[in-house]
């Protein structure tokens, strides 16, 4: 995933304070861990990385902070086919995912790639698709023994 722009900690600190929230050492640690993340990261991975630096980090603090950061647009969460929650740091756009049921690989689908599928669902059912929560399970070309049209794209 491409990070849209780095967000200085001072900017996030000021935004938290403007909303009446405290700037705590735990929130700073979580933001530092997120700033080092690339692609997708699970809440459990964030907790683990925080605990490597501060063993007293609690999962509830991490998840509450992630909720606040999502409200601020710093992270976005989605769910894999197994229900696992993943976070995207500074997402440029909301996107869907393909997930291979065989190897576990995951690939991003940009909104323009999913547009026809989403439009068809919306036309046929009147259902508004939240593309950021769309994950399609199946078998990747490598596991199926075939080639990907237009070249192979590795997992994220």
N, C-alpha and C positions, 0 to 999 in steps of 0.2 A: 504494500500500500504506500502511496505517496503521501507524505505529510504536507498539508496545505501551507502551513506557516508555523514557525516556532512561536510558542506563547511564553513570554517571560513569566517567571514565577511572581514577579511583582504585579503584573497585570492580573493574574488569577487571584492573588492575595487581595488586591484592591476590589475586584469583583465580588469575592466572598464577603468582604467587609461591607460593601455597599448593600448587600442583601441581608446584613445583620448577622452574618456567620463569622465564627472565630477563625483566625489563622493559627493553627496549632502545629507543633512539631510533627505530629502524625500525618496531617494533611500535606505538609511540605514533603515528607518522606514518600508518601504515595505519589505525589506529583513528580518527584525525582525519578521514581521507579517507572512511571508511565512515560516520562520523557525519554527513557532509554529503550522502551519497547518499540518493536517494529512489527508491522502486520497486525495479527490478531493475538490477543492474550486473554487467558481465562482469569476469572476472579481468583481462583485458587492459586494460579501462577503469580498473580500480583501479591497475594497474601504471603506466599512463600518467599518472593524476592524482598518484600518488606521485612519479613522475619529474619532474613539473612543479615540485615543491618540493625534491626531492633527486634529481638526475640519476644518482646512483650506486645507486639502488634496483634490486635484482635481482628478476626474476620468481620465482625459487625462494624467496626470503625472503617475498614476498607470498603465494604459494600455501601455503607451510608455515604461515604465520600464519593464513591463512583456514581451514586444516584444524583448527588449535587453536581458533579462534573458533567453528567449527561444533560442536566437541565441547562448548564452553561454552554453546551455544545463542544466541550473538550473531548468527550468520548461518546461513542454510540455503542449500544449492545445489540447483539443478535443471538440467535440460538441455532446450534447445529442440529442435525437429524436425531442425534442422541439426546437432545435437550440441553446439552452443555452450553452455558452462557459464555459468549466471547465478547471482548471489548475491542473496539477499533479506536485508536488514538488519533485525534484531529482528522476525522474523515472528511475528504473533499466532497464526496457524494455518498449518498446511501446506495448500497449495492446488494445484490443477492449473491448466493453461493451455490456451487456444485460441490457435492461431497461423494467421493467414491466409497461404496459400501464394502469394497474388497480391500483396498490398501489404506483407506482412511484419508487420502489426499483431499485437499479442499482448494477450490479455485473461485476467484471473484468473477461475478457477472455484472458488468456495468449496466446502468439503466437502459442504454440504447440497445444492448444485446437482448434484454428481457422485454423490450417494449411491445413486440408483437404478441408474446405470450400473455403479458399483463393486459394489453388492450383486448385480447380475445376473452379473457376471463371477465373483464369489466363489461364488455358488450353483452356476452351471453348470460351473465348472472347479476349484473349490476353491483358486483362486489369490488370494493376499492382495495387494491393490494398494497400492503406496506412492504415495499421491496427490501427494506432494511432487515426484515424478518423472514425473507423468503430463502429457504434452502431446499435444493432439489437433490434427492439421493439417487444414485445410479451407479454405473460402472464406468470408470475412466477408460480412455482408448488404450492405455498401456496394459491395464488389467484384462481388457477384452481382446488384446492382441491386434488391435487395429491402429491406424494412423489418424491423427487429428487433422481435419481439413484446415488448410492454412498454416500448418505447423503445430508442433507440440508446445503446450504451455505447461510449465511445472506448477506444482502445488504451492500455495501460499504458506 
